[in-house]
C-alpha cells in the first residue's frame, strides 16, 4: 500500500499511455491528479481516461463527482488517504493539477475557519468596486501570494482577501505552515518543446470536436445547471456560446486551442518552480526508454 510515483506535466504532453504502461509494470492502480476530470459526464472535454483505459488499469478519482459540487485540495488529500487506508494496492498519481500534488506531499495550511461575515464583506467589495480593485487590494495585503495569481482569477483573489482580513496575516505566511502531508513522492515531470506541445494541444482539440464534444455539451446542458462548477472546464462555455449562435465553430475551436495553450504554459511554470521533480523531455527519448528509466528510479 503506497504511492510509487507521480507522473505530472501539462495537458496533452503525453502522460496517458506512459502512465498505463507504468501502472501495468508496477502492478499499480492510477489515482487521477486532475481537478477537471473529477466531474461525472464531463468526459471528452476534460480528456478523462476512456472506458477502455479504465478497463486496462483501474483509475480512482475520475468521473465521480456531481457537476454542481466543488472539490478542494483538502478534499483531494482526504480522498487519497481513504484510498490508501482501504487498499493493499500500490498506486501511481497521474495528472496536471499541481495544487493537489502539493497538498498531498506537504499537507494543508493551518488556516482558521473564515467567518461568513468576512466572505460577505469581500463579496460586497467586489460588487461595489469591481474585480480590478479587489486585485489591487489583494496585492497590497499579500504581494507574495499575488505573484502567482492573475487579475482575472476571482476565486483566488477573494481567498487572499478573506484570509488577510479575517486572520490579520497574509495567506502566503499561512501557506508556509502545513500539516497532514504524506511526505516526498518520486515525481516525474514530462515536457516537450513548446512547438510540439502546442501542436499536440491543437490537434487534440480538433479530435475532441470530431469525437462528439459538442454532442456531450448538448446532453449535459439539458440536465446540469449552467452555474455548476464543472462548466468552468476549458471549452465547455465556449461550446455553449457556439450553440447559442454567438460564435462560429471555427472561432470556438480557435478559442479553445488558445485557452488550452495558455493553461499548459501555466502548468509548465508551476511544475518547474513549485515541486521537486525529475524533468523528462519526451521529444528527446523514446517512450520505452523513458519507461525503463522511471522504473529503474523507483525500484
N, C-alpha and C positions, 0 to 999 in steps of 0.2 A: 504494500500500500504506500505509494509515493508518487510524486510528480517527477518524472525523469528529466524533463527538459521543457523549455518554452521555445516555440518557433514563431517569431514575430516578423513584421515588416509591413510595408504599405500595401494598400489594396491593389490587387491584380499583379503582384510581383511574382507569384508562383508558389504560394505556400501549400495549396491543397494537395497536389499529387505527392509532393515530398512528405507531407505530414502523414498521408495514408501509408506510404512505404515505411516510414519510421515507426508508426504505430504497429504495423504488422511485424516488423523485425523485432521490436521490443515487447511484442505481445501486450500492448497497452491500448487503452481507450483514449479518446480525444475529448478534452474539455475546451469548448469554444471560448475564445478570448475576444468577444466581439459584442459591442453594445447595440448593434443594429440587427444582428442575426437572431436575437432572442425572441422576436415577436412572431406569434402564430400567423401563418399565412403570407407574411411579407418575405417570400422566398426568393423570387427571381431578382428583384432589385437590390437585395442585400447580399446576394451570392451565397445564400445558405448552402451547406452541403446537400447534395442531391440525395434522393431516397436510395439510389444505387450506392453512393459513397457511404451512407449511414449503414447500409446492409453489409458493406465491406468491413467497416470499423465502427464500433458503437461510438456515438457522439453525445455529449452532455451539454446542457445549457444553450440549446439552439431550438428555435421554433416551439417555444414552450410558454411564453408569457402573453397574457392578454394585451392587445394593442393599446388599450387605454391605461395600462399600468406603467409606472416608472420603475427603474431598476438601477440602484446606486452602486458605486464601487463597494460600499459596505455590504450590501446585499449579495453582491458577487462573491466577496470574501466568505461570507457566511455559507453561501450555497456550496462553494468548493469545499469548505470544511466538512459539511454534511456528506458530500460525496465521498470524501476520503475516509470519514469515520464509518461509513456504511458499506465499504467495499474492501476486498483484499487485492484489488486490481491495481496495476500500475497505470499511470496516465501521462499524457503529454498535453501541454497547453498550445493552442494554435489560434492566432488572430492578430488584430492590429489595434486593439484598444489599450493603449499604454497605461491609462489610469487604473484599469483593472489589474494589470500586472504589478504595478507599483503597490497597490493596496494589498495584493497577495503576498508580496515579498516583505514590505516594510510595515504593514499594518495601517491603521487609520489614525488621523489626528484626533487628539482628545478634546474636541471642541464641545463646549456645553450646549445644551438644547437652546435653540433660538426661539424666543417668545413670539407669539403670533402678532403682538403689537408692533414689534420691530419689523417683521415682514410687511405689515400693513404700512408702516412709515416709509419703507423703501419703495413699495409699490406706488404710494402717493407721490413720492419724489419723482418717480418716472412719469406718472400721469400728468403732473404739473409742469415738469421741466424738460422731459424728453430723455432719450437714451444717451445722447451725447453728454448732457450734463451729468448723468449718473456715471458715465465712463470717466469723465474728468475728476469727479468727486472720489471715485474708487482709486484712481491713480494718486490722488492727494493723500488718501488714507493708507494705501498699501502699494507703493510703487513697485516693490519686488514681485508681488503676485501678479500685478497687471502687465508685467513684461511678457507674460505668456498668454494674455487674453486679448482678443480682438475687440474693436469698438462695436461690433455687431453681436457679440456673444452675450445676450441679455441675461441668460440664466447664471453664467459665471460672474458677471458684473454684480448682479444682485447678491450673490453669495459673498463676495468680497465686502460689499457694503454692510450686509446683515451681520457678519461676524465682527467686523471692526466696530460697528455701532453697539452691538449687544455686549461684547466682551471687553471693549476698550483696548483690544490687542489686534494687530493685523493678522489676517488669515495665514500669511507666509510664516509667521512665527509659530502658529499652532501646527503648521504642517511639518515642522522640524521635530515635533514631539509625537511620535507614533507608537502604537501598540497593537499587538494581536497578529502580526505578520508571521508567515511561515519561514522566513529566512531566505537566503540566496537560493535561486533556482538556475541551473545552467541554461543560459539564454542565447539563442542564435538569431541574429538579425539579418534577414535576407534583403538583398538590394540588387539593383541593376542600374545601368546607365540611365540617366533621365530620359534620353531619346527613346530607348527601348521600352521603359516603363510607361511612358506617356502613350506610345503606340499601342501597347497591350491594353491600357485603360480604354482608349478609343475603340479598339476592336471588340473588347468585351461588352462595352455599352451597346454597340451595334447588334451583337449576338443576343443580348438581353431583350432588345426590342423584337428581334426575329423569333425568339423563343417564347413569346407570349407575355411580356411585361405589361403591355397596355391592357391586355385582357385581364391580367391579375389585378391591376388597379381598378378596372371597372367592377370586378367582382367584389373587391374589398370595399369600394366606395358605397356599395349597397348595404353593407352590414356593419362597417366600422365608422364611428363618429369622426368627422373631419378634424376635430380638435384633439384626437388621440395622439399620444406620444409617438407612436410608430410612424406617423405620417411625416415626421421630421427627417426620416432617412432620405439621403440624396436621391433625387429623381422622381419621387412619388408626387410631390406637389407640382412639379413641372409637368408631369403627365396629366394631372388633373386640369391644369391650365390649358393644355393641348386639347383635352376632351371638351372643354368649355368653348373651344374655338378661339382662344385668346392668342395662341401661338401655333405655328405650324409644326409638323412632325420634325422637319429639318432643324428648326430653331430649338425645339425641345431637346433633341439629341445633342446638339451643339452645347447647350447649357449644361446638360448632364455630364458630358465629357469634360467640360471646363471645370465644373464644381468638383468632380472626382479627382481631377489632376491637382487642384488646389488642396483638397483633402489629403491626398497622397504626400504632397510636399510637407504639410504639417506633421504627418506621421513620421516622415523621414527625420525631420528636425527633432521630434520628441525622442525617438529611439536612439538618436546619436548622442543626446545630451542628458537624458533622464534615467537611463537604465544601463547597468553594466551588462554588456553583451559582446559576443564574438560576431563580427560582421562578415558576411559571406556574399561575394559578388556572383550571382547566378550566371551572369553573362560570360564569366571567365572560366567556369568549371562545368563539366557535365554533371547532370543530376546524380548519376551513380557514384561519382567521386565525392560529391557533397554529402550524399547519404552515408558513405563509408567513413568520411571524416567525422561527421557528427556522432555516429555510433561508436567510433574509437574514443571520442572525448567523454562520452557519458558512460562508457564501460558496458 
